Amino acid sequence: MDELVSIVIPVYNAEKCISDTVASIRSQDYTNWEIFLVDDSSQDKSLEIIKSLECENIHVLTSGGKSAALARNKGIDAATGRYIAFLDADDLWDPHKLSKQLEFMKKHDAAFSFTGYEFADEFGVSVKKIVQVPKTISYKQALKNTTIFTSTVMFDMTKLAKEDIYMPNVKSEDTATWWKVLKSGITGYGLNEGLTLYRRSAGTLSSNKLEALRRIWNLYRNVEGLSVPYSAYCFIFWAVRAVIRRI
């Protein structure tokens, strides 16, 4: 019997795209999945829309707070599958994403995997820019690399406990979680295929980029407890790779 995959999607003001995101899961050639749509205090019609999508294997939850970490953790708590995968409310999966990633994880006996992805415009149309990922990644390598994208991540929960993948309530909580798992000695395995469309809105403000830099520095210093020199060393690599992946 094919193993169940639990898919956790935090939803915040995603009325324009959440139906398409769920449709990309329904289009998968791997069909043994369940979805947890966790509304994060949306102010638009998101909750109304996701309630209309609710059925036997699509469940709607509310997080009770404005935090992607809390929303994802609520989905993790509710998940019943052997595998837990994450998808953001505005991203899209290739129809073969689940089947290819599961086959890849079984081949490598992997507890933690991620895939390549493509940038897309605000309408979900690929801009033909694919981000390549390494075959494997360790904790020290991940500190200097932007390669792990949330909507591509999958965990085998026979090899991890839910507590291992709970996300801390900090900014860039997803990155902090990948580091936590890798720091425990787990190896991340990368499937170098663009199986997710990362939708980006037009006209991203430079202030958002500055905020991303502040967040990663905070993770180095206040979450990981790295020294200033080592934080600066990792930060330089991280920043350069962040620029390169967008060129």
Number of C-alpha atoms within 10 A of each C-alpha: 4 10 12 17 24 26 24 27 27 27 28 24 17 22 20 14 18 24 17 17 19 22 13 17 23 14 13 17 14 18 15 15 22 21 26 26 31 27 26 24 18 17 11 13 13 22 24 11 15 22 15 11 18 14 11 8 12 17 18 19 19 19 21 13 13 13 18 26 23 22 27 29 23 21 28 23 11 15 21 15 19 15 21 25 25 23 25 22 25 27 24 28 25 16 17 15 21 23 13 16 21 21 11 17 20 11 9 11 12 19 20 24 25 29 28 21 27 20 22 21 14 15 13 19 14 16 12 10 15 21 19 17 22 15 13 14 20 18 19 12 15 20 23 19 19 18 21 23 20 17 25 27 21 26 25 21 17 11 13 14 11 14 10 13 20 21 22 18 14 15 18 18 19 23 20 22 17 24 20 20 20 19 15 11 10 19 17 25 23 25 22 16 18 22 24 26 25 26 22 15 12 9 6 9 8 9 9 10 11 10 12 15 14 13 16 22 19 17 21 20 15 11 14 16 11 15 12 12 9 11 20 15 13 21 19 12 15 21 16 13 15 15 10 10 14 10 6
